[in-house]
Amino acid sequence: MEPAVLGGKLASSLVAPLVKKLFVTGGPGAGLVDRPVRLDRLVSFRGERRTLGEREVRLLAGKLVGAALDSPGEQPFPRDEAGAVSDALTARLLALGDLDMDDVQAVRLGHGELAARLRRQAAGSGDGLSTDARYFLDSATEWACLHVLEFFTRRSTFVARTLVAQTRGQAELIAKIDELITRIPRPDARDTAFERRYLPYVAAQHDRITIYGIDLRDSSDRWPLEVAYLSLEAAAEEEHTALPGEDAEPERTVRLPAEAALTTHDRVLLRGDAGSGKTTLVQWLAVTAARDGDRVPYVLPLRTLTRAGALPSPAAFLTAVGCPLTPPEGWAERVLGAGRGLVLVDGLDEIPAAERHRTRDWLLALIRAFPGNRWLLTSRPTAVRADWLAAEGFRELALTPMRRDDVTTFVRRWHAAAEAPEFETRLLDSLRTKRDLARLATNPLMCGLICALHRERRGYLPTGRKELYDAALTMLLARRDRERGMEAVELSEEAQLELLQRLAYALVLSGRTEMSVETAEGIVERALPSVASAAGQGDAATVLRALVLRSGLLRQPGQGSLDFVHRTFQDYLGARYAVEEGHLDVIAGRADDSQWEDVVRMAVAHARPGERAVLLRRLLAENTPRLTLLALACLEHATALDPAVRAEVEARAGALIPPGSKEDARALAEAGPLVLELLPGPEGLTDAEAHGVTVTASLLAEHEPGGALAVLRRFRRHLSLDVRRQLAGTWDRFDAREYAADVLDHLNQTDLFVVCRTPAQREAAASMAPWARLTSRGACRIADVIASAPDPGAVTSLQLVDNPQVTELGGLAAFPALRVLLVNCPSARKLEQLARLSLTDLVIGRAADLAGLSELTSLVTLSVADRLPGVRLTDALPAGALLQYLHLGADATLGTGLRGLAHWGTLRTLYLSPTTPLTAEDWAEVQRLPQLRGLLLHGSLFPDGIGLLPPLPGILELSLIGCKGDEDLSVLAPRLPDVRTVVLDSASDAPLDTERIAALFPDAEVTVG
């Protein structure tokens, strides 16, 4: 120990008596009747109470310095500096009387700052001293100040005076804050007051919806949203990640009510075809949020925002959409900053492709600046590529076509709103019996048009999409002016069509769905000389105004802007004008733009046979899969066509059929239900091609369930496991009982699970031939699982996945032959109840309590991911089991490590994927497993969990799971000298350098799993 430190400690023991002599002792009480007690009135060598003079203080300081020098051990500073140090300490102590503060203020300062004040007050007191002497002086000063403050706090008046000072200070602070609040209203109070006005405005603004076809003659064209809204489904294609021991499933469709899209995920990109109900869903979400008050909705139609130029900041959200309310300054940022916003961005497909990346950057900047809010972006299916926003955490959903029950519900609501019940039953009968008509009734727009045409034509309905649109236009353009007192302008149907299609074509060419009134007037003005029946009706502004009021196809969404009531009519009329003007080159040149897909299809429908042939050959000339499939999709609208051209289109499409992969299958399905007629097999197909055909048919089941089922039925005897898994996994796209009877009952069950997700599927499963391997997904009771098995005694493998209702597993005793069980149920407990079964394989993905696991002594294979109880594996795992395979994943070893693992000397395969690195002690347990031949390691162990790996000469098979491609595997090769097989599994399709890894294991076969 340094001498200065030792001396300082010895000196500190003398400070307390010194302090008592330096200060006078006050009386009790808070001293409220006296002026504040300053330090110069407390010290005994100052003021009227002087009892010590400078001589006495110097004497006390000298004693303190002398005692420090005389203490045992090395001296704190040279003895010849004793006088100078004593003088300096005296000067600093005397400076106490010169400080302008009271005892309460001194205590608030602290001893360090008080010592610093004394050093400054007695400036120069340490000049000329050595380093050790100055250190001792500063130490003694600080210790003295510490005892000074201790002395103050023990005085009887200090506590009372401190409380008084605090009370006065708090009272003063409260008074100032109250005055500040009075002068400046709280922002949250202003925000709350504004939201009381804004939320009802949003609810009222969006609580009306146009039911197409009802806006005829004297009927209202706007109906309450809660009456007209039809809850549709949104779907996402997801690949289920199998748990260890769980069979991999084919890509499956996850369904949920469209309005619940944001309850399961905060960021959603919702795709939907024209007329599928995207904008209506946005309205519903906005109205619901505004009424519930849990979120503040912002409805942002992109076509309106982009027309203004720069996309708005949060402060400009309301202004950009024409909201007349003025919020408090900074309100929108406070809402989004608190994570209370619901931002609904509608119509990505309605802005030019060149502006979509700018829109994406704008949206992502908002999300990064204001996390915690909910975001919904809507678009047509092909406007942007798949996974366009996946990297930013957006879940992609697609509005599904209306099912038979949805169509029935819509038709009934429509006729109730239109007060036309006499047509309802007849139309429902037509939709059930006329296949072509039923194919058109897939979304609210088309259903509304069909209902309106059926009523308007007294039960007659056209077939085919073009005929339906032609009839709808005739109906809508014959509508009469409903507003009294308006100047009558007579426009024939042909005149309206001519003007409307020019406006539509201008929008199509610009890639927009909205134009300014001035632009529209200019188009009408240039057209009037060639439209004789409209030329005499007034100027362009008058004719345009009449077109908006009378046609039923144009509307004014905002001040100074125009658009079509739906994008479908814009594309249809734009294609009609392009064909009439002979602009086939323009259409073909834009065919690679997703916004022109419907225009191309409708152009083929409008064109004459020779023009159709030219246009289709132009599509084929591009020699791209997408345009070839688009040509194939156009054949549906080509009533008359050169047989050679049709054959060429089908032949070129045949090169894409059958699809050889999942990706090819998805691309093929985009061509539509016509593809079903071209799908071959199963004869003559490879297993991969057969799988691709079944994937394509499964995807098209949404549009044409009957045709898709006919294709899949042909493959029900196929032996390929991938094909059979696809057939089993697409069950939920069809009627449960029909699909079970037509497909599932005929499948070869080898290595195949049948998966029940819904009550209807469990009911249908109960009537099927017995299955040995069952999977139950989603919430249901154990009794429901048992009831779904027609013969419980035949079940040998069971998987319970994502089931929060399962709490106890004792009911599984109803499956006496059960040997393999997977449990992924967060509330499951009392695993000891499984001891009544002779289980050999158990996988536990999630469970509430693993305490009873130790009693399952029949196990040979075990996989656990949740934290095991106890401090050793022998505390939790069945000690009496002859385990051969063990997987310890995620949190399993948090409390136990691998301590006790060597107890299971029968282990032949070990899979480790813990979230914490393994220690040398853990690896020593692995080293003591005499029969271990297979080792599976998760990429999360690199690099921290691998460095301590000991030599394991007995390992023959090595699997590396979830590799990123950058792991340093060089440490493994010398420590696993006997490895003969290395299997690599990448994480998220990360590229793996197999050649580099093969060089590390020259005697092993390296493959990618």
Secondary structure as UniProt FT lines:
FT   HELIX           3..12
FT   TURN            13..14
FT   HELIX           15..22
FT   TURN            32..33
FT   HELIX           39..42
FT   TURN            44..45
FT   HELIX           47..49
FT   HELIX           54..69
FT   HELIX           79..81
FT   HELIX           82..94
FT   HELIX           95..98
FT   HELIX           103..109
FT   HELIX           111..121
FT   TURN            122..128
FT   HELIX           131..154
FT   HELIX           156..183
FT   HELIX           187..205
FT   STRAND          208..209
FT   TURN            212..214
FT   TURN            217..218
FT   STRAND          223..224
FT   HELIX           225..228
FT   STRAND          233..238
FT   TURN            244..245
FT   STRAND          252..257
FT   HELIX           258..260
FT   TURN            261..263
FT   STRAND          267..271
FT   TURN            274..275
FT   HELIX           278..292
FT   STRAND          296..301
FT   HELIX           302..307
FT   HELIX           314..316
FT   HELIX           317..320
FT   TURN            321..322
FT   TURN            329..330
FT   HELIX           331..337
FT   TURN            338..339
FT   STRAND          341..346
FT   HELIX           348..350
FT   HELIX           353..355
FT   HELIX           356..369
FT   TURN            371..372
FT   STRAND          374..379
FT   TURN            381..382
FT   TURN            386..389
FT   HELIX           390..392
FT   STRAND          395..399
FT   HELIX           404..418
FT   HELIX           421..423
FT   HELIX           424..433
FT   HELIX           435..440
FT   HELIX           444..456
FT   TURN            457..459
FT   HELIX           465..477
FT   TURN            484..485
FT   HELIX           493..510
FT   STRAND          515..516
FT   HELIX           517..527
FT   HELIX           528..530
FT   HELIX           532..535
FT   TURN            536..537
FT   HELIX           540..551
FT   STRAND          554..555
FT   TURN            559..560
FT   STRAND          561..564
FT   HELIX           567..580
FT   TURN            581..582
FT   HELIX           584..589
FT   TURN            590..592
FT   HELIX           594..596
FT   HELIX           597..606
FT   HELIX           609..621
FT   HELIX           625..634
FT   HELIX           635..637
FT   HELIX           643..654
FT   TURN            655..656
FT   HELIX           662..669
FT   TURN            670..671
FT   HELIX           673..678
FT   TURN            683..684
FT   HELIX           687..700
FT   TURN            701..703
FT   HELIX           705..713
FT   TURN            714..717
FT   HELIX           721..729
FT   HELIX           731..733
FT   HELIX           736..742
FT   HELIX           744..746
FT   TURN            750..751
FT   STRAND          754..756
FT   HELIX           759..765
FT   TURN            766..767
FT   STRAND          773..777
FT   HELIX           782..787
FT   HELIX           792..794
FT   STRAND          797..801
FT   TURN            804..805
FT   HELIX           810..814
FT   TURN            816..817
FT   STRAND          820..824
FT   TURN            826..827
FT   HELIX           831..836
FT   STRAND          841..846
FT   HELIX           851..855
FT   TURN            857..858
FT   STRAND          861..864
FT   HELIX           873..876
FT   TURN            879..880
FT   STRAND          885..890
FT   TURN            891..900
FT   HELIX           901..903
FT   TURN            905..906
FT   STRAND          909..914
FT   HELIX           920..927
FT   TURN            930..931
FT   STRAND          934..938
FT   HELIX           939..941
FT   TURN            942..948
FT   TURN            953..954
FT   STRAND          957..963
FT   TURN            970..971
FT   HELIX           972..975
FT   TURN            977..978
FT   STRAND          981..986
FT   TURN            988..989
FT   HELIX           994..1000
FT   TURN            1002..1003
FT   STRAND          1005..1008
//
